[in-house]
Amino acid sequence: MWQILEHKRVPRQLSRIPLNVLQRYEKWKDIVTISGPVGLKHIRGFNDESLKGEWKGFRSSRLNLQYRVIYKIEKDRVLVEIVNVTAHDYQRK
């Protein structure tokens, strides 16, 4: 069982996204909680991938064509830290 932590800004971001994206995000969290990031690889729609450049060490999963969830895996604590739910803008803020 994986533990998911959300950054303090994530709830605010979630309040602004469309309902269908929010439902997909909740499904994403269910999959990660049960089977971890490996479970995301079995579902093609999420297009889970590692990021490069300034976001090196982070991963991104597609919630729809526009929205992504950006997260980091800490293996020693079996933890997924959600950093951002964004409209495909990978610039750090």
VMD Tcl script that builds the backbone (N, CA, C; Angstrom):
set m [mol new atoms 279]
animate dup $m
set s [atomselect $m all]
$s set {name element resname resid chain x y z} {
  {N N MET 1 A 0.840 -1.178 0.000}
  {CA C MET 1 A 0.000 0.000 0.000}
  {C C MET 1 A 0.890 1.248 0.000}
  {N N TRP 2 A 0.654 2.137 -0.925}
  {CA C TRP 2 A 1.436 3.363 -1.066}
  {C C TRP 2 A 0.728 4.509 -0.357}
  {N N GLN 3 A 1.511 5.429 0.163}
  {CA C GLN 3 A 0.980 6.619 0.811}
  {C C GLN 3 A 1.106 7.786 -0.160}
  {N N ILE 4 A 0.075 8.613 -0.255}
  {CA C ILE 4 A 0.090 9.759 -1.152}
  {C C ILE 4 A 0.010 11.030 -0.320}
  {N N LEU 5 A 0.944 11.931 -0.543}
  {CA C LEU 5 A 0.936 13.242 0.092}
  {C C LEU 5 A 0.758 14.299 -0.985}
  {N N GLU 6 A -0.071 15.278 -0.718}
  {CA C GLU 6 A -0.287 16.372 -1.660}
  {C C GLU 6 A 0.370 17.629 -1.118}
  {N N HIS 7 A 1.017 18.368 -1.987}
  {CA C HIS 7 A 1.582 19.659 -1.607}
  {C C HIS 7 A 0.442 20.558 -1.146}
  {N N LYS 8 A 0.745 21.548 -0.319}
  {CA C LYS 8 A -0.310 22.396 0.241}
  {C C LYS 8 A -1.069 23.200 -0.821}
  {N N ARG 9 A -0.491 23.399 -2.002}
  {CA C ARG 9 A -1.182 24.158 -3.045}
  {C C ARG 9 A -2.112 23.285 -3.908}
  {N N VAL 10 A -1.995 21.960 -3.812}
  {CA C VAL 10 A -2.773 21.060 -4.671}
  {C C VAL 10 A -4.281 21.189 -4.439}
  {N N PRO 11 A -4.792 21.219 -3.201}
  {CA C PRO 11 A -6.248 21.370 -3.032}
  {C C PRO 11 A -6.806 22.629 -3.698}
  {N N ARG 12 A -6.053 23.697 -3.663}
  {CA C ARG 12 A -6.489 24.931 -4.319}
  {C C ARG 12 A -6.547 24.746 -5.833}
  {N N GLN 13 A -5.536 24.062 -6.383}
  {CA C GLN 13 A -5.524 23.800 -7.821}
  {C C GLN 13 A -6.690 22.905 -8.213}
  {N N LEU 14 A -6.997 21.928 -7.364}
  {CA C LEU 14 A -8.088 21.002 -7.670}
  {C C LEU 14 A -9.439 21.699 -7.654}
  {N N SER 15 A -9.566 22.754 -6.884}
  {CA C SER 15 A -10.842 23.468 -6.833}
  {C C SER 15 A -11.134 24.216 -8.130}
  {N N ARG 16 A -10.120 24.400 -8.960}
  {CA C ARG 16 A -10.276 25.154 -10.208}
  {C C ARG 16 A -10.390 24.290 -11.464}
  {N N ILE 17 A -10.187 22.981 -11.335}
  {CA C ILE 17 A -10.179 22.146 -12.528}
  {C C ILE 17 A -11.584 21.603 -12.813}
  {N N PRO 18 A -11.854 21.212 -14.051}
  {CA C PRO 18 A -13.163 20.656 -14.412}
  {C C PRO 18 A -13.461 19.359 -13.652}
  {N N LEU 19 A -14.729 19.070 -13.480}
  {CA C LEU 19 A -15.171 17.910 -12.707}
  {C C LEU 19 A -14.639 16.597 -13.286}
  {N N ASN 20 A -14.658 16.444 -14.612}
  {CA C ASN 20 A -14.181 15.188 -15.201}
  {C C ASN 20 A -12.689 14.972 -14.953}
  {N N VAL 21 A -11.903 16.034 -14.908}
  {CA C VAL 21 A -10.477 15.922 -14.611}
  {C C VAL 21 A -10.296 15.565 -13.140}
  {N N LEU 22 A -11.106 16.143 -12.270}
  {CA C LEU 22 A -11.037 15.833 -10.846}
  {C C LEU 22 A -11.371 14.357 -10.590}
  {N N GLN 23 A -12.361 13.831 -11.298}
  {CA C GLN 23 A -12.710 12.413 -11.162}
  {C C GLN 23 A -11.562 11.523 -11.642}
  {N N ARG 24 A -10.930 11.912 -12.718}
  {CA C ARG 24 A -9.793 11.144 -13.237}
  {C C ARG 24 A -8.622 11.193 -12.253}
  {N N TYR 25 A -8.421 12.338 -11.619}
  {CA C TYR 25 A -7.367 12.475 -10.611}
  {C C TYR 25 A -7.635 11.546 -9.424}
  {N N GLU 26 A -8.884 11.468 -8.995}
  {CA C GLU 26 A -9.234 10.570 -7.889}
  {C C GLU 26 A -8.982 9.113 -8.277}
  {N N LYS 27 A -9.294 8.750 -9.522}
  {CA C LYS 27 A -9.021 7.394 -10.014}
  {C C LYS 27 A -7.512 7.141 -10.046}
  {N N TRP 28 A -6.736 8.143 -10.471}
  {CA C TRP 28 A -5.276 8.053 -10.492}
  {C C TRP 28 A -4.759 7.766 -9.086}
  {N N LYS 29 A -5.278 8.495 -8.098}
  {CA C LYS 29 A -4.845 8.290 -6.702}
  {C C LYS 29 A -5.199 6.888 -6.219}
  {N N ASP 30 A -6.375 6.380 -6.595}
  {CA C ASP 30 A -6.766 5.020 -6.204}
  {C C ASP 30 A -5.782 3.989 -6.755}
  {N N ILE 31 A -5.426 4.133 -8.019}
  {CA C ILE 31 A -4.499 3.188 -8.659}
  {C C ILE 31 A -3.134 3.244 -7.984}
  {N N VAL 32 A -2.637 4.436 -7.727}
  {CA C VAL 32 A -1.316 4.582 -7.106}
  {C C VAL 32 A -1.329 4.058 -5.671}
  {N N THR 33 A -2.394 4.295 -4.938}
  {CA C THR 33 A -2.479 3.812 -3.557}
  {C C THR 33 A -2.413 2.297 -3.504}
  {N N ILE 34 A -3.093 1.641 -4.420}
  {CA C ILE 34 A -3.167 0.175 -4.405}
  {C C ILE 34 A -1.912 -0.467 -4.983}
  {N N SER 35 A -1.483 -0.036 -6.175}
  {CA C SER 35 A -0.389 -0.741 -6.850}
  {C C SER 35 A 0.846 0.107 -7.104}
  {N N GLY 36 A 0.849 1.345 -6.648}
  {CA C GLY 36 A 2.008 2.200 -6.841}
  {C C GLY 36 A 2.149 2.661 -8.282}
  {N N PRO 37 A 3.228 3.349 -8.593}
  {CA C PRO 37 A 3.451 3.863 -9.937}
  {C C PRO 37 A 3.524 2.774 -11.003}
  {N N VAL 38 A 3.856 1.551 -10.611}
  {CA C VAL 38 A 3.898 0.445 -11.577}
  {C C VAL 38 A 2.516 0.201 -12.171}
  {N N GLY 39 A 1.470 0.388 -11.383}
  {CA C GLY 39 A 0.100 0.198 -11.857}
  {C C GLY 39 A -0.279 1.168 -12.953}
  {N N LEU 40 A 0.343 2.341 -12.977}
  {CA C LEU 40 A 0.042 3.336 -14.009}
  {C C LEU 40 A 0.539 2.900 -15.377}
  {N N LYS 41 A 1.571 2.077 -15.406}
  {CA C LYS 41 A 2.126 1.629 -16.687}
  {C C LYS 41 A 1.169 0.696 -17.421}
  {N N HIS 42 A 0.269 0.062 -16.697}
  {CA C HIS 42 A -0.678 -0.866 -17.318}
  {C C HIS 42 A -1.876 -0.152 -17.926}
  {N N ILE 43 A -2.012 1.147 -17.665}
  {CA C ILE 43 A -3.124 1.918 -18.216}
  {C C ILE 43 A -2.536 2.960 -19.165}
  {N N ARG 44 A -2.721 2.749 -20.435}
  {CA C ARG 44 A -2.093 3.587 -21.459}
  {C C ARG 44 A -2.538 5.041 -21.393}
  {N N GLY 45 A -3.748 5.300 -20.987}
  {CA C GLY 45 A -4.287 6.659 -21.005}
  {C C GLY 45 A -3.543 7.641 -20.122}
  {N N PHE 46 A -2.869 7.152 -19.088}
  {CA C PHE 46 A -2.157 8.056 -18.193}
  {C C PHE 46 A -0.820 8.520 -18.758}
  {N N ASN 47 A -0.260 7.809 -19.708}
  {CA C ASN 47 A 1.025 8.175 -20.322}
  {C C ASN 47 A 2.041 8.620 -19.271}
  {N N ASP 48 A 2.257 7.791 -18.294}
  {CA C ASP 48 A 3.184 8.108 -17.205}
  {C C ASP 48 A 4.608 8.148 -17.738}
  {N N GLU 49 A 5.347 9.244 -17.419}
  {CA C GLU 49 A 6.701 9.402 -17.938}
  {C C GLU 49 A 7.551 10.217 -16.972}
  {N N SER 50 A 8.854 10.017 -17.052}
  {CA C SER 50 A 9.765 10.827 -16.246}
  {C C SER 50 A 10.013 12.145 -16.979}
  {N N LEU 51 A 10.280 13.177 -16.201}
  {CA C LEU 51 A 10.497 14.503 -16.772}
  {C C LEU 51 A 11.995 14.803 -16.839}
  {N N LYS 52 A 12.343 15.786 -17.658}
  {CA C LYS 52 A 13.742 16.147 -17.890}
  {C C LYS 52 A 13.978 17.599 -17.493}
  {N N GLY 53 A 15.214 17.991 -17.568}
  {CA C GLY 53 A 15.575 19.394 -17.342}
  {C C GLY 53 A 15.348 19.825 -15.914}
  {N N GLU 54 A 14.677 20.945 -15.759}
  {CA C GLU 54 A 14.418 21.524 -14.444}
  {C C GLU 54 A 13.587 20.599 -13.553}
  {N N TRP 55 A 12.778 19.745 -14.163}
  {CA C TRP 55 A 11.904 18.814 -13.427}
  {C C TRP 55 A 12.514 17.422 -13.298}
  {N N LYS 56 A 13.808 17.281 -13.506}
  {CA C LYS 56 A 14.459 15.979 -13.408}
  {C C LYS 56 A 14.218 15.385 -12.020}
  {N N GLY 57 A 13.866 14.103 -11.987}
  {CA C GLY 57 A 13.556 13.431 -10.730}
  {C C GLY 57 A 12.066 13.356 -10.451}
  {N N PHE 58 A 11.275 14.071 -11.246}
  {CA C PHE 58 A 9.825 14.058 -11.106}
  {C C PHE 58 A 9.214 13.239 -12.236}
  {N N ARG 59 A 7.950 12.874 -12.074}
  {CA C ARG 59 A 7.210 12.131 -13.097}
  {C C ARG 59 A 5.923 12.874 -13.409}
  {N N SER 60 A 5.358 12.586 -14.564}
  {CA C SER 60 A 4.126 13.222 -14.999}
  {C C SER 60 A 3.161 12.157 -15.511}
  {N N SER 61 A 1.899 12.304 -15.160}
  {CA C SER 61 A 0.842 11.441 -15.694}
  {C C SER 61 A -0.232 12.318 -16.304}
  {N N ARG 62 A -0.778 11.889 -17.421}
  {CA C ARG 62 A -1.803 12.640 -18.125}
  {C C ARG 62 A -3.173 12.352 -17.508}
  {N N LEU 63 A -3.896 13.414 -17.162}
  {CA C LEU 63 A -5.271 13.264 -16.685}
  {C C LEU 63 A -6.256 13.449 -17.836}
  {N N ASN 64 A -5.932 14.311 -18.768}
  {CA C ASN 64 A -6.641 14.452 -20.043}
  {C C ASN 64 A -5.672 15.130 -21.003}
  {N N LEU 65 A -6.131 15.619 -22.133}
  {CA C LEU 65 A -5.206 16.216 -23.096}
  {C C LEU 65 A -4.495 17.438 -22.541}
  {N N GLN 66 A -5.128 18.154 -21.624}
  {CA C GLN 66 A -4.555 19.388 -21.121}
  {C C GLN 66 A -3.912 19.241 -19.738}
  {N N TYR 67 A -4.537 18.518 -18.832}
  {CA C TYR 67 A -4.095 18.485 -17.438}
  {C C TYR 67 A -3.151 17.325 -17.139}
  {N N ARG 68 A -2.148 17.612 -16.302}
  {CA C ARG 68 A -1.169 16.623 -15.860}
  {C C ARG 68 A -1.060 16.663 -14.348}
  {N N VAL 69 A -0.681 15.546 -13.764}
  {CA C VAL 69 A -0.309 15.505 -12.353}
  {C C VAL 69 A 1.200 15.254 -12.322}
  {N N ILE 70 A 1.913 16.088 -11.578}
  {CA C ILE 70 A 3.360 15.971 -11.453}
  {C C ILE 70 A 3.651 15.479 -10.043}
  {N N TYR 71 A 4.471 14.425 -9.959}
  {CA C TYR 71 A 4.725 13.821 -8.657}
  {C C TYR 71 A 6.143 13.293 -8.580}
  {N N LYS 72 A 6.540 12.968 -7.357}
  {CA C LYS 72 A 7.869 12.432 -7.088}
  {C C LYS 72 A 7.712 11.192 -6.229}
  {N N ILE 73 A 8.538 10.185 -6.477}
  {CA C ILE 73 A 8.485 8.929 -5.733}
  {C C ILE 73 A 9.654 8.887 -4.759}
  {N N GLU 74 A 9.346 8.581 -3.502}
  {CA C GLU 74 A 10.385 8.347 -2.508}
  {C C GLU 74 A 10.315 6.882 -2.134}
  {N N LYS 75 A 11.273 6.103 -2.610}
  {CA C LYS 75 A 11.224 4.650 -2.459}
  {C C LYS 75 A 11.449 4.184 -1.022}
  {N N ASP 76 A 12.250 4.915 -0.278}
  {CA C ASP 76 A 12.557 4.456 1.062}
  {C C ASP 76 A 11.360 4.535 2.009}
  {N N ARG 77 A 10.369 5.382 1.687}
  {CA C ARG 77 A 9.198 5.509 2.546}
  {C C ARG 77 A 7.918 5.030 1.864}
  {N N VAL 78 A 7.998 4.457 0.688}
  {CA C VAL 78 A 6.830 4.036 -0.079}
  {C C VAL 78 A 5.839 5.201 -0.124}
  {N N LEU 79 A 6.277 6.288 -0.727}
  {CA C LEU 79 A 5.558 7.543 -0.698}
  {C C LEU 79 A 5.497 8.146 -2.094}
  {N N VAL 80 A 4.340 8.687 -2.460}
  {CA C VAL 80 A 4.191 9.448 -3.688}
  {C C VAL 80 A 3.809 10.858 -3.269}
  {N N GLU 81 A 4.641 11.835 -3.609}
  {CA C GLU 81 A 4.371 13.220 -3.257}
  {C C GLU 81 A 3.883 13.961 -4.495}
  {N N ILE 82 A 2.644 14.414 -4.453}
  {CA C ILE 82 A 2.068 15.146 -5.582}
  {C C ILE 82 A 2.455 16.610 -5.430}
  {N N VAL 83 A 3.147 17.110 -6.430}
  {CA C VAL 83 A 3.668 18.460 -6.381}
  {C C VAL 83 A 2.725 19.440 -7.060}
  {N N ASN 84 A 2.090 19.010 -8.146}
  {CA C ASN 84 A 1.343 19.949 -8.957}
  {C C ASN 84 A 0.296 19.224 -9.790}
  {N N VAL 85 A -0.860 19.843 -9.942}
  {CA C VAL 85 A -1.853 19.424 -10.930}
  {C C VAL 85 A -2.032 20.639 -11.819}
  {N N THR 86 A -1.549 20.537 -13.032}
  {CA C THR 86 A -1.412 21.721 -13.862}
  {C C THR 86 A -1.985 21.524 -15.255}
  {N N ALA 87 A -2.276 22.632 -15.885}
  {CA C ALA 87 A -2.773 22.616 -17.260}
  {C C ALA 87 A -1.591 22.586 -18.216}
  {N N HIS 88 A -0.767 21.547 -18.107}
  {CA C HIS 88 A 0.363 21.282 -19.001}
  {C C HIS 88 A 1.336 22.459 -19.078}
  {N N ASP 89 A 1.664 23.034 -17.941}
  {CA C ASP 89 A 2.652 24.092 -17.844}
  {C C ASP 89 A 3.722 23.608 -16.879}
  {N N TYR 90 A 4.848 23.139 -17.385}
  {CA C TYR 90 A 5.860 22.509 -16.556}
  {C C TYR 90 A 6.875 23.488 -15.980}
  {N N GLN 91 A 6.639 24.760 -16.054}
  {CA C GLN 91 A 7.584 25.711 -15.491}
  {C C GLN 91 A 7.413 25.745 -13.977}
  {N N ARG 92 A 8.515 25.683 -13.276}
  {CA C ARG 92 A 8.460 25.706 -11.807}
  {C C ARG 92 A 8.039 27.074 -11.329}
  {N N LYS 93 A 7.225 27.084 -10.289}
  {CA C LYS 93 A 6.752 28.364 -9.742}
  {C C LYS 93 A 7.093 28.475 -8.299}
}
mol reanalyze $m
mol bondsrecalc $m
mol representation Tube
mol addrep $m
